[in-house]
């Protein structure tokens, strides 16, 4: 059983994408961490992304006039990155490097087709002439002569494996309509050439392969809408120069009269493959889609339409599919279970198939459509004994509520009263063993949000808070939840969502920041906000409607009374820019801390941040400066408390805010003193650390001397620093 799960956008690909992918995507390779991927565009740029945060971690470009000609890869042994530009120029760098002109460079004697990086075997370089070298051997003499293995053949595809801790390379070539397969074993320096059996009126479009039990399984996607399998023994005793590889039909890409015109495919597991292509039925317009097929039972398991079109490229890493969709790079998670005939035809009783999609739009879905889509689940619930005939319509109507599917239950509750709706939904969520529980919770929140939209006076704040606080949810499961919370200015719910949702879009993060900065302190004092992130570095006293903030700094005590409204609070009470006083109240500080903790991409957040009003931007910068000063007071530069911002988060947001509003802040009179103080403070810190660097060697020597001496209970030593 295979299923496609939630999807999200990793980055943009157009000129406005901002990550150097305007020329299109050349390749996607695994990064140094399982959560990292390395993207190479069809131009000058390589970008490292953290998938779970949807955030670029690094971006490197060759200079104008140079073009990256094969995918950039990571050396998993040294955590270095390797690129080839202009076919022959090799570049190697680390994460800390910025300018590729200053990193290691080697000019090779032959054109490179591709570099394959193996987790245990190191990088392997395949040249366009068919020659193969490990990177270590190549770097010993970059200008060494590379043999030309293939004559007048063009390499179409290649892959590398590790067999017995030694690399094995396989690549396919084409010449005059004939296709050849080469297997290179670097340990024994042996090369075997094979000719692929010809298929009448069709040719290979794409290849993929895997190795198991010393046998390479080569899968070929042909233009006749079929996938063929070729077995290649790794240990060959024959000395024949060219053997004919026979193939067997693995899968026909057709179902119910529709044919899938595949462009690329990947192996998911031993019984499943994923194919990207266009599905067309006779007399109908073709639709691009991503599909998963069961090769064991020849069945289509799942399908997702892609109306914005794709580039025909598909990658698969860490149970995620990566492909272009329109002008973005999309990621879809998937799950595969043990293959069985019952699962292949959708009749597995214990399968985790959800009885209703978590992304159903309840406002547009007609009642009849929903009932029909749930008919199969409902008919199963109606059968209590095998061999019994179908019950009458009267008995059908008497089905117990606990046998109803999630979709049918929500449909029945569509017009129920508020009390009945919430009671039934609480009972539904109490069934912890329910299949696809996360999707069910998403459906519950969707039902509540739709009730809020149809009835403006209805807003189950406590119920929604309970769900978000007790369940592991994500923004993609309930995308309308934060939009409604923003409309209602429910800052507590927004705070919890920012703390718990890992995939909040930058547009929503900015909207939360704007609401938090604009809302009055007097209003915040009347509502419940989680203060655990600020209570350890801001002392709080409650006195009727007044909140006092006391900061103890270097033996100096200062009390500051907060005014009621934000405008007076900003102008009259907190004009100091020396970092002594917190420019916002504890409630607003806790909300801003939630924003600082949220994941974001600089590229996508910056355009929104430029729309932040100038006064709010200055207030936010004051608070960031205050946090920066507080962090610098600590030896470990860490604020106390739970979910307190880190020094890196503070610095990142400060730089981002200055990038977005620097011109405006230079012009604003109230911001000049703040910028001047910030400049002086940073300059003093740079000088301080520079002085520390000067005595670093002496301190290390002292540490070494102390380790060598075995001091008694009491001793006095005089050490001279020269």
C-alpha positions in Angstrom: 0.0 0.0 0.0 1.4 3.4 -1.0 0.0 6.9 -0.4 1.0 10.5 -1.0 0.9 12.6 2.1 1.1 16.4 2.7 3.1 18.6 0.4 4.8 22.0 0.7 6.9 24.4 -1.4 10.6 24.4 -0.7 11.6 27.4 -2.9 10.7 29.4 -5.9 12.3 28.8 -9.3 11.5 31.9 -11.2 13.5 35.1 -11.4 11.8 36.3 -8.2 12.6 33.0 -6.4 15.7 34.7 -5.0 17.8 31.5 -4.6 19.6 31.6 -7.9 17.3 29.2 -9.6 16.0 31.5 -12.3 17.5 29.4 -15.1 15.8 26.3 -14.0 16.9 23.3 -11.9 19.8 21.2 -13.2 19.8 18.6 -10.4 19.0 17.9 -6.7 21.5 16.0 -4.6 21.6 14.9 -0.9 23.3 17.3 1.5 25.6 16.6 4.4 22.6 16.0 6.7 19.6 13.8 6.0 17.4 17.0 6.2 19.6 18.8 3.7 19.4 18.9 -0.1 21.8 20.6 -2.5 20.2 22.3 -5.5 22.1 23.2 -8.7 20.6 25.6 -11.2 21.2 25.7 -15.0 23.7 28.6 -14.6 26.0 29.7 -11.9 24.5 28.9 -8.5 24.3 26.0 -6.0 22.1 26.3 -2.9 21.9 24.2 0.3 18.4 23.9 1.8 17.2 22.6 5.1 14.0 20.8 4.0 12.1 20.8 7.4 12.6 24.6 7.8 12.1 25.4 4.0 15.2 27.6 4.5 18.4 28.0 2.5 21.5 27.5 4.6 24.0 28.6 2.0 24.3 29.8 -1.6 27.4 29.8 -3.8 27.9 31.2 -7.3 30.7 31.1 -9.8 31.5 34.4 -11.5 29.9 35.8 -14.6 31.1 34.0 -17.8 31.3 30.7 -16.0 28.6 28.0 -16.0 28.2 25.0 -13.6 28.1 22.1 -16.0 27.3 19.1 -13.7 25.4 18.8 -10.4 27.2 20.0 -7.3 27.7 17.2 -4.8 28.7 16.9 -1.1 31.7 14.8 0.0 30.1 13.0 2.9 33.6 12.1 4.4 34.9 15.7 4.5 31.6 17.7 4.4 33.1 19.6 1.5 31.2 20.6 -1.7 32.5 19.8 -5.2 31.5 21.5 -8.4 32.7 21.6 -12.0 32.3 24.6 -14.2 33.0 25.0 -17.9 33.4 21.2 -18.1 37.0 21.0 -16.8 37.4 23.3 -13.8 37.0 21.6 -10.5 36.1 23.6 -7.3 36.1 22.3 -3.7 34.9 24.4 -0.8 33.5 24.2 2.8 30.4 25.8 4.4 32.3 28.7 5.7 33.6 29.7 2.3 31.8 32.6 0.5 33.7 33.5 -2.6 34.3 30.6 -4.9 37.1 32.4 -6.6 39.2 31.9 -3.5 38.6 28.2 -2.9 40.5 25.2 -4.2 40.7 25.0 -8.0 42.0 22.4 -10.3 41.9 22.3 -14.1 41.4 18.8 -15.5 42.6 17.3 -18.8 39.1 16.1 -20.0 35.5 17.1 -19.8 33.5 15.9 -16.8 30.1 14.3 -17.3 29.1 13.9 -13.6 30.4 13.5 -10.1 28.8 10.8 -7.9 29.3 11.1 -4.1 29.0 7.9 -2.1 28.5 7.9 1.7 31.2 5.3 2.3 33.3 5.3 -0.9 34.0 9.0 -1.5 33.3 10.9 -4.7 33.7 9.3 -8.1 34.2 11.3 -11.3 32.8 10.1 -14.6 34.3 11.9 -17.7 32.4 12.4 -21.0 34.7 9.9 -22.7 33.7 7.1 -20.2 36.9 7.3 -18.1 36.4 7.0 -14.3 38.5 8.2 -11.4 38.0 8.6 -7.7 38.4 12.1 -6.5 41.5 11.3 -4.4 43.3 9.8 -7.4 42.3 12.7 -9.6 43.6 15.3 -7.2 47.0 13.7 -7.0 47.6 14.7 -10.7 44.7 16.8 -12.0 46.3 16.9 -15.5 46.7 13.1 -15.8 45.5 11.7 -19.1 42.0 10.3 -19.1 41.3 7.3 -21.4 38.5 7.5 -24.0 36.4 4.4 -23.4 33.5 5.2 -25.6 33.7 6.1 -29.3 31.1 8.4 -30.9 28.7 7.5 -28.0 26.9 10.0 -25.8 26.3 9.3 -22.1 22.6 9.5 -21.3 22.6 8.5 -17.6 24.8 7.3 -14.8 24.6 6.0 -11.2 27.1 4.8 -8.6 26.8 2.3 -5.8 29.0 0.8 -3.0 29.5 -2.9 -3.2 31.7 -4.4 -0.4 33.0 -0.9 0.5 34.2 -0.3 -3.1 32.5 1.9 -5.7 30.7 0.5 -8.7 29.7 2.8 -11.5 27.1 2.1 -14.2 26.3 4.4 -17.1 24.2 4.1 -20.3 25.2 5.5 -23.7 23.5 6.0 -27.1 24.8 5.8 -30.6 22.7 5.8 -33.8 19.7 4.5 -32.0 21.5 1.7 -30.2 21.9 1.8 -26.4 24.8 0.4 -24.4 25.4 -0.1 -20.7 28.8 0.0 -19.0 29.7 -1.3 -15.6 32.9 -0.1 -14.0 34.3 -1.8 -10.9 37.0 0.6 -9.5 38.5 -2.0 -7.0 39.6 -4.3 -9.8 39.7 -1.6 -12.5 37.5 -3.8 -14.7 35.0 -2.5 -17.3 32.2 -4.5 -18.9 30.2 -3.3 -21.9 26.7 -4.5 -22.7 24.3 -3.8 -25.5 20.7 -3.3 -24.6 18.2 -5.4 -26.5 16.3 -3.3 -29.0 12.6 -2.7 -28.6 10.7 -2.3 -31.9 9.3 1.2 -32.4 10.3 2.4 -29.0 13.4 3.6 -27.2 14.5 4.2 -23.6 13.6 7.6 -22.1 15.0 7.3 -18.7 16.9 4.8 -16.4 17.3 4.0 -12.8 19.0 1.2 -11.0 19.8 -0.4 -7.6 22.1 -3.2 -6.5 21.3 -6.2 -4.3 23.0 -9.5 -3.7 25.7 -8.7 -6.3 23.2 -8.1 -9.0 22.4 -4.8 -10.6 18.7 -4.3 -11.4 18.4 -1.8 -14.2 14.9 -0.3 -14.8 14.2 1.4 -18.2 11.3 3.7 -19.0 10.5 3.3 -22.6 8.5 5.5 -25.0 5.9 2.8 -25.5 4.6 3.6 -21.9 6.2 0.6 -20.3 8.9 -0.1 -17.7 11.3 -2.9 -18.4 13.7 -4.7 -16.0 17.3 -5.8 -16.9 19.4 -7.9 -14.5 23.2 -7.5 -14.7 25.4 -9.9 -12.6 28.2 -8.0 -11.0 30.6 -10.8 -11.2 31.2 -11.8 -14.8 33.5 -14.7 -15.8 33.1 -14.3 -19.6 35.6 -12.3 -21.6 33.2 -11.3 -24.3 33.6 -7.7 -25.3 29.9 -6.9 -25.8 27.0 -9.0 -24.5 23.4 -8.5 -25.3 21.2 -7.7 -22.3 17.7 -9.2 -22.5 14.9 -7.3 -20.7 11.6 -8.3 -19.3 8.4 -6.3 -19.0 7.9 -5.0 -15.4 4.9 -2.6 -15.8 2.5 -1.2 -18.3 1.7 2.4 -17.4 -2.0 2.2 -18.3 -5.2 1.9 -16.2 -8.9 2.0 -17.1 -8.2 3.1 -20.7 -5.8 5.9 -19.6 -2.1 5.8 -20.5 0.6 7.5 -18.6 3.3 9.1 -20.8 6.2 9.0 -18.3 9.1 11.4 -18.4 11.0 10.3 -15.3 10.7 7.7 -12.5 12.4 6.6 -9.3 12.4 3.4 -7.2 10.4 3.7 -4.0 11.0 0.2 -2.6 11.2 -3.3 -3.9 7.6 -3.4 -5.0 6.8 0.3 -5.8 8.0 2.9 -8.3 7.0 6.5 -8.7 6.5 7.9 -12.2 6.1 11.5 -13.3 4.3 12.2 -16.6 1.1 13.0 -18.4 -2.0 10.9 -18.0 -4.2 10.9 -21.1 -7.5 9.1 -21.9 -8.9 8.9 -25.4 -10.7 12.1 -26.3 -9.6 14.0 -23.2 -6.9 16.5 -22.5 -3.8 15.1 -20.9 -3.0 16.0 -17.3 0.5 16.0 -15.7 0.6 14.0 -12.5 2.7 12.1 -10.0 1.9 8.4 -9.6 3.0 5.5 -7.5 2.6 2.0 -9.0 2.8 -1.5 -7.5 5.1 -3.5 -9.7 4.3 -6.7 -8.0 0.6 -6.6 -8.7 0.6 -4.2 -11.7 -1.7 -1.6 -10.0 -1.8 2.1 -9.8 -1.7 2.9 -6.0 -2.1 6.7 -5.9 -2.1 9.7 -8.1 -1.7 13.5 -7.7 -2.6 15.9 -10.5 -0.2 18.8 -11.2 -2.2 21.4 -13.0 0.7 24.0 -13.2 3.0 21.6 -15.1 6.4 20.2 -14.4 9.9 20.1 -15.9 9.8 16.3 -16.1 12.4 15.9 -13.3 11.8 13.7 -10.2 14.0 13.0 -7.2 13.4 10.9 -4.1 15.2 11.3 -0.8 14.3 10.5 2.8 10.7 9.4 2.0 10.1 12.6 0.1 9.5 13.3 -3.6 11.0 16.5 -5.1 9.8 18.0 -8.4 9.1 21.3 -10.0 5.5 22.4 -10.2 4.9 25.6 -12.1 7.6 28.0 -10.8 8.3 26.4 -7.5 10.1 23.3 -6.2 7.5 21.1 -4.5 8.1 18.4 -1.8 5.6 15.6 -1.2 6.0 13.1 1.6 4.9 9.6 1.0 4.4 6.3 2.9 4.7 2.7 1.7 3.6 -0.4 3.5 4.2 -4.1 2.9 2.9 -5.1 -0.5 0.0 -7.5 -0.5 -2.7 -8.3 -3.0 -5.4 -6.9 -0.6 -3.5 -3.6 -0.2 -2.8 -3.4 -4.0 -6.5 -3.5 -4.8 -7.5 -1.3 -1.8 -9.2 -4.1 0.3 -6.8 -4.3 3.2 -8.9 -4.1 6.4 -6.0 -2.7 8.5 -4.7 -0.3 6.0 -4.2 3.3 7.1 -6.2 4.8 4.3 -8.0 7.9 5.6 -11.8 7.8 5.1 -11.8 11.4 4.1 -9.1 13.7 2.7 -7.7 16.3 5.2 -7.9 18.9 2.5 -11.6 18.6 1.6 -13.3 21.9 1.1 -16.5 21.5 2.9 -18.0 24.6 1.4 -17.8 23.5 -2.2 -18.2 19.7 -1.8 -21.8 18.7 -2.5 -23.6 16.3 -0.1 -24.2 13.8 -2.8 -20.5 13.8 -3.8 -19.4 13.2 -0.2 -21.8 10.3 0.3 -20.7 8.6 -2.9 -17.1 9.0 -2.0 -17.7 7.4 1.4 -20.0 4.7 0.1 -17.5 1.9 0.3 -16.6 2.6 3.9 -20.2 2.8 4.9 -21.1 -0.5 3.2 -18.4 -2.2 5.2 -19.9 -0.9 8.5 -23.3 -2.2 7.5 -22.2 -5.9 7.4 -22.2 -7.6 10.7 -22.0 -11.2 9.6 -20.4 -12.8 6.5 -22.8 -14.4 4.1 -25.7 -12.2 5.1 -27.8 -10.5 2.4 -27.9 -6.7 2.2 -30.1 -5.0 4.8 -33.1 -3.0 3.9 -33.1 0.8 3.6 -34.8 1.0 7.0 -31.9 -0.9 8.7 -29.3 1.2 6.8 -30.7 4.4 8.4 -30.2 2.8 11.9 -26.4 2.6 11.7 -24.8 3.4 15.1 -22.8 6.7 15.3 -19.6 4.9 16.2 -19.6 3.0 12.9 -19.8 6.2 10.8 -16.7 7.4 8.9 -15.2 10.7 9.7 -16.5 12.3 6.5 -20.1 11.1 7.1 -20.0 12.2 10.7 -18.8 15.7 9.8 -21.5 15.8 7.1 -24.2 15.0 9.6 -22.9 17.7 12.0 -22.8 20.4 9.3 -26.0 22.0 10.5 -25.9 20.8 14.2 -26.0 23.2 17.1 -22.7 24.6 18.5 -22.9 22.4 21.6 -23.7 19.2 19.8 -20.9 19.9 17.2 -18.2 20.5 19.9 -19.3 17.5 22.0 -19.3 15.1 19.0 -15.9 16.4 17.8 -14.4 15.9 21.3 -15.6 12.3 21.2 -14.2 11.9 17.8 -10.7 13.1 18.9 -10.8 10.9 22.0 -10.4 7.8 19.7 -6.6 7.6 19.9 -6.3 4.5 17.8 -8.2 5.9 14.8 -6.5 5.4 11.4 -4.8 8.5 10.1 -5.4 10.4 13.3 -3.6 13.5 12.2 -5.7 13.9 9.1 -8.8 13.5 11.2 -7.7 16.3 13.5 -7.2 18.5 10.4 -10.7 17.7 9.3 -12.1 18.6 12.8 -10.3 22.0 12.7 -11.5 22.6 9.1 -15.1 21.9 10.2 -14.8 24.4 13.1 -13.2 27.1 10.9 -15.9 26.7 8.3 -18.5 27.2 11.1 -16.6 30.4 12.1 -16.8 31.7 8.5 -20.6 31.0 8.2 -21.3 32.4 11.7 -19.2 35.4 12.5 -20.3 35.3 16.1 -19.1 31.8 16.6 -15.4 31.4 17.6 -14.5 28.3 19.8 -11.3 29.8 21.1 -10.8 27.4 24.0 -11.5 24.3 21.9 -9.1 25.4 19.2 -6.4 26.2 21.8 -6.9 22.7 23.4 -6.5 21.0 20.0 -3.3 23.0 19.0 -1.7 22.5 22.4 -2.3 18.8 22.7 -1.8 17.6 19.1 1.2 17.6 16.8 -0.2 19.6 14.0 1.2 21.6 11.1 0.1 24.7 9.2 -0.5 22.6 6.0 -3.1 20.4 7.9 -5.2 23.4 8.9 -4.2 26.4 6.7 -7.2 28.5 7.6 -6.7 28.3 11.3 -4.1 31.1 11.6 -6.0 33.3 9.1 -9.1 33.2 11.3 -7.0 33.8 14.5 -5.4 36.9 12.8 -8.9 38.1 11.9 -10.1 37.7 15.5 -6.7 39.0 16.9 -6.4 35.9 19.0 -2.8 36.5 19.9 -2.6 33.6 22.4 -3.6 31.1 19.7 -1.2 32.7 17.2 1.6 32.5 19.8 1.0 28.7 20.3 0.8 28.1 16.5 4.1 29.9 16.0 5.7 27.8 18.7 4.3 24.5 17.5 3.8 24.7 13.7 7.0 23.9 11.7 5.8 25.0 8.2 4.2 28.5 8.6 4.6 30.6 5.4 6.6 33.8 5.7 3.5 35.8 4.8 1.6 34.5 7.9 4.7 35.1 10.1 4.9 38.7 8.9 1.1 39.1 9.5 1.5 37.9 13.1 4.5 40.2 13.7 2.5 43.2 12.4 -0.5 42.4 14.7 1.7 41.8 17.7 3.5 45.2 17.2 0.3 47.2 16.5 -1.9 45.9 19.4 -2.0 48.0 22.5 -0.3 47.1 25.8 -3.5 47.8 27.7 -5.4 45.2 25.6 -2.5 42.6 26.1 -2.7 43.0 29.9 -6.3 41.8 29.8 -5.7 38.6 27.9 -3.8 35.3 28.6 -0.3 35.1 27.1 2.3 32.5 27.8 5.2 34.4 29.5 7.6 31.5 30.1 10.0 32.9 27.5 10.4 36.3 29.2 9.7 35.7 32.9 13.4 34.9 33.7 14.9 38.1 32.4 12.0 40.6 32.8 10.7 40.9 36.4 6.9 41.3 36.5 4.7 42.8 39.1 0.9 42.9 38.8 -0.8 45.9 40.4 -4.4 46.4 39.3 -4.1 47.4 35.6 -0.4 48.3 35.8 2.5 46.1 34.8 6.0 47.2 35.9 9.2 46.0 34.2 12.3 46.1 36.4 15.8 45.4 35.0 18.8 45.0 37.3 21.9 45.7 35.3 25.5 46.1 36.7 24.1 47.0 40.2 21.7 49.7 38.8 17.9 49.4 39.5 15.4 51.1 37.2 11.6 51.1 37.4 9.5 51.8 34.4 5.8 52.3 34.4 4.0 51.4 31.1 1.4 53.6 29.6 -1.9 52.4 28.3 -1.7 52.9 24.6 1.1 51.8 22.2 1.7 55.3 20.8 2.2 56.9 24.2 4.2 53.9 25.3 6.6 54.2 22.4 7.0 58.0 22.4 7.0 59.0 26.1 8.2 56.0 28.1 10.8 54.2 26.1 12.8 56.8 24.3 16.0 55.3 25.7 18.1 53.4 23.2 20.9 52.2 25.5 19.5 48.8 26.1 18.8 49.4 29.8 15.0 49.2 29.6 12.8 46.8 27.7 10.9 48.9 25.1 7.8 46.6 25.3 5.7 45.0 28.0 6.2 41.4 29.0 3.1 40.2 27.1 4.3 41.8 23.8 7.8 40.5 24.4 6.5 37.0 24.8 4.6 37.3 21.5 7.6 38.7 19.7 9.8 35.9 21.0 7.4 33.4 19.4 8.0 35.2 16.0 11.7 35.0 16.6 11.5 31.3 17.1 9.5 30.6 13.9 11.3 29.1 10.9 11.6 31.3 7.8 13.5 31.9 4.6 15.2 35.3 4.3 14.4 35.4 0.6 10.6 35.0 1.1 10.3 37.0 4.4 12.2 40.1 3.3 9.6 41.4 0.7 6.9 41.2 3.4 9.1 42.8 6.1 9.6 45.9 3.8 5.9 46.6 4.2 6.2 46.9 8.0 5.3 50.5 9.1 8.3 52.6 10.1 7.2 53.2 13.7 6.7 49.4 14.2 10.0 48.6 12.6 11.8 51.0 15.0 10.0 49.5 18.0 10.9 46.0 16.9 14.5 47.0 16.4 14.6 48.5 19.9 13.4 45.2 21.4 15.9 43.2 19.3 18.7 45.6 20.5 17.5 45.1 24.1 17.7 41.4 23.7 21.1 41.7 22.1 22.4 43.6 25.1 20.9 41.2 27.6 22.5 38.2 25.8 25.9 40.0 25.8 25.7 40.3 29.6 25.9 36.5 29.9 29.1 34.6 29.6 27.4 32.0 27.4 25.3 34.6 25.5 22.2 32.7 26.4 19.0 34.2 27.8 17.4 32.2 30.7 13.9 30.7 30.4 12.0 28.3 28.2 11.8 29.1 24.5 13.9 32.3 25.0 15.4 33.6 21.8 19.0 32.6 21.0 21.7 35.1 20.1 21.7 33.8 16.5 18.0 34.3 16.1 18.3 37.8 17.5 21.2 38.7 15.1 19.4 37.2 12.1 16.2 39.2 12.7 18.2 42.3 13.4 20.1 42.0 10.2 16.9 41.2 8.2 15.1 44.2 9.7 17.9 46.5 8.9 18.1 45.2 5.3 14.4 45.9 4.9 14.3 49.4 6.5 17.8 50.8 6.7 17.1 53.8 4.4 13.9 54.7 6.3 15.6 54.4 9.7 18.5 56.6 8.7 15.9 59.3 7.8 13.8 58.9 11.0 15.0 61.2 13.8 13.8 58.8 16.6 15.9 56.0 15.0 19.2 57.8 14.7 20.1 57.5 18.3 19.2 53.8 18.3 21.3 53.1 15.2 24.2 55.1 16.8 24.0 53.1 20.1 23.7 49.9 18.2 26.8 50.7 16.1 28.8 51.7 19.2 27.8 48.6 21.1 28.7 46.2 18.2 32.0 48.1 17.7 32.9 47.7 21.4 32.2 44.0 21.2 34.3 43.6 18.1 37.2 45.3 19.9 36.7 43.2 23.0 36.8 39.9 21.1 39.7 41.1 19.1 41.7 41.6 22.4 40.6 38.2 23.5 42.0 36.7 20.3 45.4 38.3 21.0 45.7 36.5 24.4 44.2 33.2 23.1 47.6 31.6 22.7 48.7 32.5 26.2 45.4 31.2 27.7 45.9 27.9 25.9 49.4 27.6 27.2 48.2 28.2 30.8 45.6 25.5 30.3 48.3 23.1 29.1 50.6 23.9 32.1 47.8 23.4 34.6 47.1 20.0 33.1 50.7 19.0 33.5 51.1 20.0 37.1 49.6 17.9 39.9 48.7 20.7 42.4 48.3 19.9 46.1 45.4 21.0 48.3 46.7 24.6 48.4 49.3 26.3 46.2 50.2 29.8 44.9 51.7 30.2 41.5 52.9 33.4 39.7 52.7 33.2 35.9 54.0 35.9 33.6 52.3 36.7 30.3 54.9 37.9 27.8 
